Amino acid sequence: MQQGEANVLFADGFASHQKGDVARAQALYRQALALQPDHVDALHLLGLVELGRNNYGEALALIDQAIAIEGNNADLYYNRGVVCDKLQDHAGAISCYAAAIRITPSFFKAFNNMACSFLRMNDFDAALRNFDKAIALRPGYAEAYYNRGNAFRGLKQYDAALRSYDSAIAFKRDHIEAHANRGAVLMELGRHDAARQSFDQVIALRPDHAMAHYNRGVVLGELRQYDAALQSYDRSIALMPDNPEAYYGRGNLLKELDRAEAALQSYGRALALKPDHAEASNNAGIVLIGLRRHDEALRTLDQAIAIDPAYAEAYHNRAYALVELGRHDAAIKDDEAAIALKPDYADAHMGLALCLLQLGRFAEGWAKYEWRWRARLFSSPKRDFAAPLWLGDAPLAGKTILLHAEQGMGDTLQFCRYAKLVSDLGGAVILEVERPLVTLLRHLDGVARIVGKGDDLPPFDTHCPLLSLPLAFKTTVATIPGFSRAITSDAERLAKWRQRLGPRTKPRIGVVWSGRATHMNDHNRSIAMSRFVSILSDDVEWISLQTEVRDADRTIMSSHPWLRHFGDEIRDFSDTAALCDLVDRVITVDTSVAHLAGAMGKPVWILLPYNPDWRWLLERSDSPWYPSATLYRQNRGEDWGAVIARVRADLSRIA
């Protein structure tokens, strides 16, 4: 009688279970067991109820009771394996699935689950063998294809992973996670547009899939579709506001868009959610450096390093902030720490090189400077020639050597002086320079032939980039070579500009207040015309040597008729050199004109930021590279106004 009642209660409980009324099913299963404690099905399904309620210990105990009664039941061992997996006992789960398979060799779900347990243990090969067995038993089993894709992904066999995900999708078009993981693999492969399509498919199937929106934001950012990327990040955050990675990724995107304050807010939110997010601290530090808030940047980067003492990039970024604060010795230690952690970290080697050169420690600095070709932000690509590189370690007598320009035209003007030293070693020098410099430098001492960049090169035996020549000649501050003769302007151009300027009626001074707007350090070295204009006075004829004038400057220039600007009439550096010849001195920010005037021996006043380019060294008003130069430096925390005031005071003394 009791057995019959127990069966009725169990059947009623099972019906409730099927309808989703788990609480009633649980109560009825327990009533059935009170009448018949060895009711295997009641024990089993009550165990599944407890499994669904995350009561894994209770579930395991109930299923074990059932197995003790009926030890040849494959389903019991299968579900015991599921519970073991939930308890992170993956080895125990594998034993259970194996037992289920011994009882029922065609149990394809047991093969799949056993493979998943191996996958969780990172035993990818065993996982693949068992996924293959599951698929062999059930060729249309989408879940096994999906899981097999995850195993291939774990092995970084991305093409195989994609094929497996595609198979899962072919058998189950709405397999959301197969679409999502397919997108993740495509993202890892750098196939961003294809990845976006996968994430779009996920979102079409489940519009509230927060991670799909997040990943879509990542790939759209890589595709430079910034507005759409921001929308995806914002949607992801709306759906999952406690995901620090979404705020971090959003911050990175805003950083790229130069929306610095918004980026800092986003990084701040990421750190509020995850205080140990070292990358968010590091990137916030980079943004603060860009805002010239160096003390704050230092504190933020300190935090990144405290979180992750092996974070090489944070040490390098902190070194950058320290240099901006004038703390060069501490910066050197940080770049050395970054290199110790990551020996091939080219940016840190380059940062160390620039710091050493700025301090005048040339012997160490030139050698480190050879890392520039591998540095992330270095603007000149390394040239690959069949002829070997010459760094002063091989005889040149009877050989032809190509000296080739790199970086900017100011660098070419500064380092072309080495052509004479190379020629004196017996080498026939071919000098390749930027086209606007060809006419100006065609008579440079030591040069057998000059070539414009992009022209066909004649045969040569060896080569050297211009800025590697100081290393080749072991240049120190005391042995910087001068020009054997100053660069001179072309006689024809000089006559043209003398006529163009007309009779001299007052002192003439050439001026340059800004460089290229696209220069990565433009914000640091250029001066707005609205600030620079206070130097100008009507007792001087001011000659603009600018070729690029910004829109904001044109209006100001038009109200100062004693500033003469020639614009496109200055065709190349031969024109600029002729104008330099026809003025009494040049006043300029750190641009190529500073190097041109210095190379010509023209008195030149150079206005420098607090942390200047390495070639101007530190704490001196003269330059060993250009004896005719006078340097006007910002002090820390000082704006251009104070520098301009000193220039005006000195001008009044020589007028």
C-alpha positions in Angstrom: 0.0 0.0 0.0 2.7 2.4 1.0 4.7 1.6 -2.2 1.6 2.4 -4.3 1.1 5.7 -2.5 4.7 6.5 -2.9 4.5 6.0 -6.6 1.4 8.2 -6.8 3.1 11.0 -4.9 6.2 10.6 -7.1 4.2 10.8 -10.3 2.4 13.9 -9.0 5.7 15.4 -8.1 7.2 14.6 -11.5 4.2 16.3 -13.2 4.8 19.4 -11.1 8.5 19.2 -11.8 7.7 19.2 -15.6 5.5 22.2 -15.2 8.2 24.1 -13.4 6.6 24.0 -10.0 9.8 22.9 -8.3 8.7 23.7 -4.7 5.6 21.4 -5.0 7.7 18.7 -6.7 10.3 18.8 -3.9 7.6 18.4 -1.3 6.0 15.5 -3.1 9.3 13.7 -3.7 10.0 14.0 0.0 6.6 12.6 0.9 7.2 9.7 -1.4 10.5 9.0 0.2 9.0 9.2 3.7 6.7 6.3 2.6 9.4 4.5 0.6 13.0 5.5 1.5 14.5 3.3 -1.3 12.5 4.9 -4.1 15.3 5.4 -6.6 13.5 7.8 -8.9 12.4 10.0 -6.1 15.9 10.1 -4.7 17.3 10.9 -8.2 14.9 13.6 -9.0 15.0 15.2 -5.6 18.7 15.3 -6.1 18.2 17.1 -9.3 15.9 19.6 -7.5 18.6 20.3 -5.0 21.1 20.6 -7.8 18.9 23.2 -9.4 18.8 25.1 -6.0 22.7 24.9 -5.9 22.5 22.7 -2.8 25.3 20.5 -4.2 26.2 18.6 -1.1 22.5 17.5 -0.5 22.2 16.7 -4.2 25.3 14.4 -4.1 24.1 12.6 -1.0 20.7 11.9 -2.5 22.2 10.6 -5.8 24.7 8.5 -3.9 21.8 6.9 -2.0 20.1 6.1 -5.3 23.3 4.6 -6.7 23.7 2.4 -3.6 20.3 1.0 -4.4 20.6 0.8 -8.2 24.3 0.7 -9.2 23.7 -0.1 -12.9 21.9 3.2 -13.7 23.8 5.3 -16.3 21.6 8.4 -15.7 22.5 8.4 -12.0 26.2 8.3 -12.7 25.8 11.0 -15.4 24.0 13.4 -13.0 26.4 12.6 -10.2 29.1 13.8 -12.6 27.2 17.0 -13.2 27.1 17.6 -9.4 30.8 16.9 -9.1 31.6 19.4 -11.9 29.6 22.0 -9.9 31.7 21.2 -6.9 34.8 21.7 -9.0 35.7 18.0 -8.5 36.4 17.5 -12.2 38.3 14.3 -11.8 35.4 12.8 -9.8 33.0 14.0 -12.5 35.1 12.2 -15.2 34.9 9.0 -13.2 31.1 9.3 -13.0 30.8 9.9 -16.8 33.1 7.0 -17.5 30.9 4.8 -15.3 27.8 6.0 -17.2 29.5 5.2 -20.5 30.5 1.7 -19.3 26.8 1.0 -18.6 25.5 2.7 -21.8 28.3 2.9 -24.4 26.1 5.1 -26.7 25.6 7.8 -24.1 26.8 10.7 -26.2 25.9 13.3 -23.6 28.2 11.6 -21.1 31.0 11.8 -23.7 30.3 15.5 -24.1 30.2 16.2 -20.4 33.3 14.2 -19.7 35.1 16.1 -22.5 33.9 19.4 -20.8 35.4 18.2 -17.5 38.8 17.6 -19.3 38.4 21.0 -20.8 38.0 22.6 -17.4 41.2 20.8 -16.3 42.9 22.2 -19.5 43.5 18.7 -20.8 42.6 19.8 -24.3 43.7 16.7 -26.1 41.6 14.4 -23.9 38.7 16.8 -24.3 39.0 16.7 -28.1 39.0 12.9 -28.2 35.8 12.7 -26.2 34.0 15.5 -28.1 34.8 13.5 -31.3 33.3 10.4 -29.7 30.1 12.4 -28.8 29.9 13.7 -32.4 30.4 10.3 -33.9 27.5 9.0 -31.8 25.3 12.0 -32.6 26.6 13.8 -35.8 24.1 16.7 -35.4 25.0 17.4 -31.8 25.5 21.2 -31.8 26.6 21.4 -28.2 29.5 19.0 -28.8 30.7 21.0 -31.8 30.5 24.2 -29.7 32.4 22.7 -26.8 35.0 21.2 -29.2 35.5 24.7 -30.6 36.3 25.9 -27.1 38.9 23.1 -26.8 40.5 24.2 -30.1 40.5 27.7 -28.9 42.3 26.7 -25.7 45.0 25.1 -27.9 45.1 28.3 -30.0 44.1 26.3 -33.0 41.9 29.1 -34.2 40.9 27.9 -37.6 39.8 24.6 -36.2 37.9 26.4 -33.5 36.1 28.5 -36.1 35.1 25.4 -38.2 33.7 23.8 -35.0 31.7 26.9 -34.1 30.4 27.0 -37.6 29.3 23.4 -37.4 27.5 24.1 -34.1 25.7 27.1 -35.8 24.9 25.0 -38.9 23.0 22.5 -36.7 21.5 25.2 -34.4 21.2 28.6 -36.0 20.3 30.3 -32.7 23.3 29.0 -30.7 24.1 32.3 -29.0 27.3 31.2 -27.3 28.7 29.7 -30.5 28.2 33.0 -32.3 29.7 34.8 -29.3 32.8 32.6 -29.1 33.2 32.7 -32.8 33.4 36.5 -32.6 35.9 36.3 -29.7 38.2 34.0 -31.8 37.9 36.3 -34.8 38.7 39.2 -32.5 41.9 37.4 -31.3 42.8 36.9 -35.0 42.5 40.6 -35.7 39.6 39.9 -38.1 37.6 42.7 -36.6 34.9 43.2 -39.2 34.0 39.5 -39.2 34.0 39.5 -35.4 31.6 42.5 -35.4 29.2 40.5 -37.6 29.3 37.6 -35.1 28.5 39.9 -32.2 25.8 41.5 -34.3 24.2 38.1 -34.7 24.4 37.5 -30.9 22.6 40.8 -30.3 20.0 40.0 -32.9 19.3 36.8 -31.0 19.5 38.3 -27.6 19.4 42.1 -27.5 20.3 42.1 -23.8 23.6 40.2 -24.2 25.9 42.6 -22.3 29.2 40.9 -23.3 28.3 40.9 -26.9 27.7 44.7 -26.8 31.0 45.0 -24.9 33.0 43.0 -27.4 31.3 44.8 -30.3 32.6 48.0 -28.7 36.1 46.6 -28.7 36.1 45.6 -32.4 34.4 48.8 -33.5 37.1 50.7 -31.7 39.8 48.7 -33.6 37.9 49.5 -36.8 38.0 53.2 -35.8 34.3 53.5 -35.8 34.4 55.4 -32.6 30.9 56.8 -32.3 29.4 53.3 -32.8 31.9 51.8 -30.4 30.9 54.3 -27.7 27.3 53.4 -28.2 28.1 49.7 -27.8 30.1 50.3 -24.6 27.3 52.5 -23.2 24.7 49.8 -24.0 26.9 47.1 -22.4 27.3 49.3 -19.2 23.5 49.9 -19.1 22.9 46.1 -19.2 25.8 45.2 -16.9 26.8 48.3 -14.8 29.2 46.4 -12.6 31.5 45.3 -15.4 34.8 47.1 -14.8 36.2 46.0 -18.2 33.5 47.9 -20.1 34.4 51.1 -18.3 38.1 50.4 -18.9 37.5 49.8 -22.6 35.3 52.9 -22.9 38.1 54.9 -21.2 40.6 53.6 -23.8 38.3 54.7 -26.6 37.8 58.1 -25.1 41.6 58.4 -24.6 42.1 57.8 -28.4 39.4 60.4 -29.1 41.4 62.9 -27.0 38.4 63.3 -24.6 40.7 63.2 -21.7 38.4 64.2 -18.8 35.7 61.7 -19.9 38.4 59.0 -20.2 39.6 59.7 -16.6 36.0 59.4 -15.4 35.6 56.1 -17.1 38.9 54.8 -15.7 37.8 56.0 -12.3 34.6 54.0 -12.5 36.5 50.9 -13.5 38.8 51.4 -10.5 35.8 51.9 -8.2 34.5 48.5 -9.3 37.9 46.9 -9.3 40.4 48.7 -7.2 43.2 46.4 -8.3 42.7 47.1 -12.0 46.4 47.9 -12.8 45.7 48.7 -16.5 43.1 51.3 -15.6 45.5 53.0 -13.2 48.3 52.9 -15.8 46.1 54.3 -18.6 44.7 57.0 -16.4 48.3 57.9 -15.7 49.0 58.3 -19.4 46.0 60.6 -19.8 47.2 62.7 -16.9 50.6 63.0 -18.5 48.9 64.2 -21.7 47.1 66.8 -19.6 50.4 67.9 -18.1 49.1 66.9 -14.6 52.3 65.1 -13.9 52.1 65.0 -10.1 48.7 63.3 -10.3 50.1 61.0 -13.0 52.9 60.0 -10.7 50.4 59.0 -8.0 48.2 57.1 -10.3 51.2 55.2 -11.8 52.5 54.5 -8.3 49.1 52.8 -7.7 49.4 50.7 -10.9 52.9 49.5 -9.8 51.7 48.8 -6.2 48.9 46.6 -7.7 51.3 44.9 -10.1 55.0 45.2 -9.2 55.9 43.4 -12.5 54.0 45.9 -14.7 56.9 47.0 -17.0 54.7 49.5 -18.9 53.7 51.3 -15.8 57.4 51.8 -14.8 58.1 53.2 -18.2 55.2 55.6 -18.1 56.2 56.7 -14.6 59.7 57.4 -16.0 58.1 59.7 -18.6 56.2 61.6 -15.9 59.4 61.8 -13.8 61.3 63.3 -16.7 58.6 65.9 -17.2 59.0 66.8 -13.5 62.8 67.1 -13.9 63.5 64.0 -11.8 65.9 62.3 -14.3 67.8 60.0 -12.0 64.5 58.5 -10.7 63.3 58.2 -14.3 66.4 56.3 -15.3 65.8 53.8 -12.4 62.2 53.3 -13.6 63.2 52.6 -17.2 65.9 50.2 -16.0 63.3 48.4 -13.9 61.0 48.2 -16.9 63.8 46.7 -19.0 64.7 44.2 -16.2 61.1 43.0 -16.3 60.8 43.0 -20.1 64.3 42.9 -21.7 63.0 43.5 -25.2 60.8 46.5 -24.2 61.9 49.0 -26.9 60.0 51.9 -25.6 61.7 51.7 -22.2 65.1 51.4 -23.9 64.3 54.5 -26.0 63.0 56.4 -23.0 66.3 55.6 -21.2 68.3 56.7 -24.2 66.5 60.1 -24.4 67.0 60.6 -20.7 70.7 59.8 -20.9 71.2 62.0 -23.9 69.3 64.9 -22.2 71.7 64.6 -19.3 74.7 64.7 -21.6 75.6 61.1 -20.9 76.3 60.5 -24.6 78.4 57.4 -24.3 75.5 55.4 -22.8 72.8 57.3 -24.6 73.9 56.8 -28.2 74.1 53.0 -27.8 70.6 52.9 -26.3 69.4 55.2 -29.0 69.8 52.3 -31.5 66.6 50.9 -30.0 64.6 53.7 -31.7 63.8 51.6 -34.7 61.8 49.2 -32.5 60.1 51.8 -30.4 56.3 52.0 -30.8 56.0 55.8 -31.4 59.2 56.3 -33.5 58.2 58.0 -36.7 60.9 56.7 -39.1 60.8 53.2 -40.4 64.0 51.2 -40.4 65.6 51.0 -43.9 66.6 47.5 -45.0 69.5 47.5 -47.5 71.5 44.6 -48.8 74.7 46.6 -48.0 75.8 46.3 -44.3 75.3 48.9 -41.6 78.4 50.9 -40.8 78.8 52.1 -37.2 82.5 53.1 -37.2 83.8 49.5 -36.9 85.0 48.9 -40.5 87.5 50.8 -42.7 85.9 53.0 -45.4 88.9 53.7 -47.6 87.9 53.1 -51.2 84.2 52.4 -50.3 81.0 54.3 -51.1 78.8 54.9 -48.1 75.2 56.1 -48.1 74.2 58.5 -45.2 70.5 58.7 -45.1 68.2 61.1 -43.3 65.6 60.0 -40.8 63.0 61.7 -38.6 62.6 65.4 -39.3 64.4 68.0 -41.4 65.8 69.6 -38.2 67.6 66.3 -37.5 69.1 66.2 -41.0 70.4 69.8 -40.6 71.9 68.9 -37.2 73.6 65.7 -38.1 74.7 66.3 -41.7 77.9 67.8 -40.3 79.1 64.3 -39.9 79.5 63.8 -43.7 82.9 65.6 -43.6 84.1 63.2 -40.8 83.0 60.2 -42.8 84.7 61.5 -45.9 87.9 62.1 -44.0 88.0 58.3 -43.3 88.3 57.7 -47.0 84.6 57.0 -47.9 82.8 58.5 -50.9 79.7 59.9 -49.3 76.2 59.7 -50.9 73.9 61.9 -48.8 70.1 61.2 -49.1 68.0 64.0 -47.6 64.5 65.3 -47.8 63.7 67.0 -51.1 63.3 70.5 -49.6 66.9 70.3 -48.4 68.6 69.1 -51.6 69.4 72.5 -53.0 70.5 73.9 -49.6 72.9 71.0 -48.9 74.2 70.3 -52.4 77.6 71.9 -51.6 78.0 70.4 -48.1 81.6 69.5 -47.2 82.4 65.9 -47.6 79.5 65.0 -49.8 80.3 63.4 -53.2 76.6 63.2 -54.3 73.3 64.3 -52.8 70.0 62.5 -53.5 66.5 63.5 -52.6 64.4 61.0 -50.7 62.4 58.9 -53.1 64.9 59.2 -56.0 66.8 56.2 -57.2 69.9 55.5 -55.2 73.3 54.9 -56.9 75.3 51.8 -55.8 76.9 51.9 -52.4 78.9 49.5 -50.2 77.7 50.3 -46.8 75.2 52.7 -45.1 74.5 54.6 -41.9 71.4 56.6 -40.7 72.4 60.1 -39.8 71.5 59.8 -36.2 73.7 56.7 -35.7 76.8 58.7 -36.7 77.4 60.1 -33.2 77.6 56.5 -32.0 80.0 55.6 -34.8 82.2 58.5 -33.9 81.8 58.0 -30.1 80.7 61.6 -29.7 80.7 63.2 -26.3 79.5 66.7 -25.3 83.1 67.8 -25.5 83.7 66.3 -29.0 80.6 67.4 -30.8 81.9 68.3 -34.3 81.1 71.7 -35.8 80.5 72.4 -39.4 83.8 72.6 -41.3 82.1 75.6 -42.9 78.7 77.0 -42.1 75.8 76.1 -44.4 75.3 79.0 -46.7 72.4 80.3 -48.7 72.2 80.0 -52.5 73.4 83.2 -54.2 70.5 83.3 -56.6 67.9 82.9 -53.9 69.7 85.5 -51.8 69.5 88.0 -54.6 65.8 87.2 -55.1 64.9 87.7 -51.5 67.1 90.8 -51.1 65.0 92.4 -53.8 61.8 91.1 -52.4 62.5 92.6 -48.9 63.6 95.9 -50.3 65.7 98.5 -48.5 66.4 97.9 -44.8 64.9 100.8 -42.7 65.0 99.2 -39.2 66.5 96.0 -37.6 65.3 92.8 -39.1 64.5 89.7 -37.0 63.2 86.4 -38.3 60.6 84.6 -36.2 59.0 81.2 -35.9 56.4 80.7 -33.2 55.0 77.2 -34.1 56.0 74.0 -35.8 54.0 71.4 -37.6 50.6 71.0 -36.0 50.9 67.2 -36.5 54.1 66.9 -34.6 53.6 64.6 -31.6 55.2 67.2 -29.2 53.5 70.2 -30.8 51.5 71.1 -27.7 54.8 71.4 -25.8 57.0 73.2 -28.2 54.7 75.6 -30.1 53.5 79.0 -28.9 50.1 80.4 -29.9 50.4 83.6 -31.9 48.2 85.3 -29.3 51.1 84.8 -26.7 54.0 85.3 -29.1 52.7 88.6 -30.5 53.8 90.5 -27.4 57.4 90.2 -28.6 56.6 92.2 -31.7 57.0 95.9 -31.8 57.0 98.5 -34.6 60.7 99.4 -34.2 61.7 96.1 -35.8 60.9 94.7 -39.2 59.7 91.2 -38.3 60.2 88.5 -41.0 57.9 85.5 -40.6 59.9 82.3 -41.5 56.7 80.2 -41.0 55.4 78.1 -43.8 52.5 76.7 -41.9 50.2 79.2 -40.3 47.2 78.2 -38.2 43.8 79.7 -38.8 43.7 81.2 -35.3 47.0 83.0 -36.0 46.1 84.6 -39.3 43.7 87.1 -37.8 46.3 88.2 -35.2 49.0 88.5 -37.9 46.8 90.8 -40.0 46.7 93.4 -37.2 50.5 93.6 -37.0 51.6 95.2 -40.3 55.3 95.2 -39.3 55.3 91.4 -39.4 55.9 90.4 -43.0 54.7 86.9 -44.0 55.5 85.3 -47.3 53.6 82.0 -47.1 53.9 79.9 -50.3 56.7 82.1 -51.6 59.0 80.1 -49.3 59.3 77.1 -51.5 62.0 75.2 -49.7 64.8 75.6 -47.2 67.0 77.5 -49.7 64.4 80.3 -49.5 64.4 80.0 -45.7 68.2 80.1 -45.6 68.3 83.2 -47.8 65.8 85.0 -45.4 67.9 83.9 -42.5 70.9 85.5 -44.2 69.0 88.8 -44.6 67.9 89.2 -40.9 70.0 90.2 -37.9 68.9 87.3 -35.8 66.3 84.6 -35.6 63.9 84.0 -32.7 62.2 80.6 -32.9 60.7 77.7 -31.0 62.3 74.3 -31.4 61.7 73.6 -35.1 63.9 72.9 -38.1 64.5 76.7 -38.5 66.4 76.7 -35.2 68.8 74.1 -36.7 69.1 75.9 -40.0 70.0 79.2 -38.3 72.4 77.5 -36.0 74.0 75.6 -38.9 74.4 78.9 -40.7 76.1 80.5 -37.7 73.3 83.0 -37.5 72.5 84.4 -34.0 69.5 82.4 -33.0 67.4 82.6 -29.8 65.6 79.3 -29.2 62.5 79.2 -26.9 62.3 75.9 -25.1 59.7 74.2 -22.8 60.7 73.0 -19.3 61.3 69.5 -20.6 63.0 70.2 -24.0 64.1 67.8 -26.7 67.2 65.9 -25.6 69.5 67.7 -28.0 69.2 71.0 -26.0 70.5 69.3 -22.8 69.5 70.8 -19.5 70.2 73.9 -17.4 72.3 75.8 -19.9 71.7 78.9 -22.0 74.1 77.8 -24.8 74.2 74.8 -27.1 77.4 72.8 -27.9 75.7 71.9 -31.2 75.3 75.5 -32.3 77.7 78.2 -30.8 75.5 81.0 -32.2 72.5 79.8 -30.2 71.0 81.3 -27.0 68.5 79.1 -25.2 65.5 80.5 -23.3 64.0 77.9 -21.1 60.8 77.6 -19.2 61.2 76.9 -15.5 58.9 74.3 -13.9 55.4 75.6 -13.6 56.2 78.6 -15.8 54.2 79.4 -18.9 55.5 81.0 -22.1 54.7 84.4 -20.8 57.7 84.5 -18.5 60.0 83.2 -21.4 58.6 85.9 -23.7 59.2 88.6 -21.1 62.9 87.6 -20.8 63.2 87.7 -24.6 61.6 91.2 -24.7 64.0 92.4 -22.0 67.0 91.1 -23.9 65.7 92.6 -27.2 65.5 96.0 -25.5 69.1 95.8 -24.5 70.4 95.2 -28.0 68.0 97.5 -29.9 
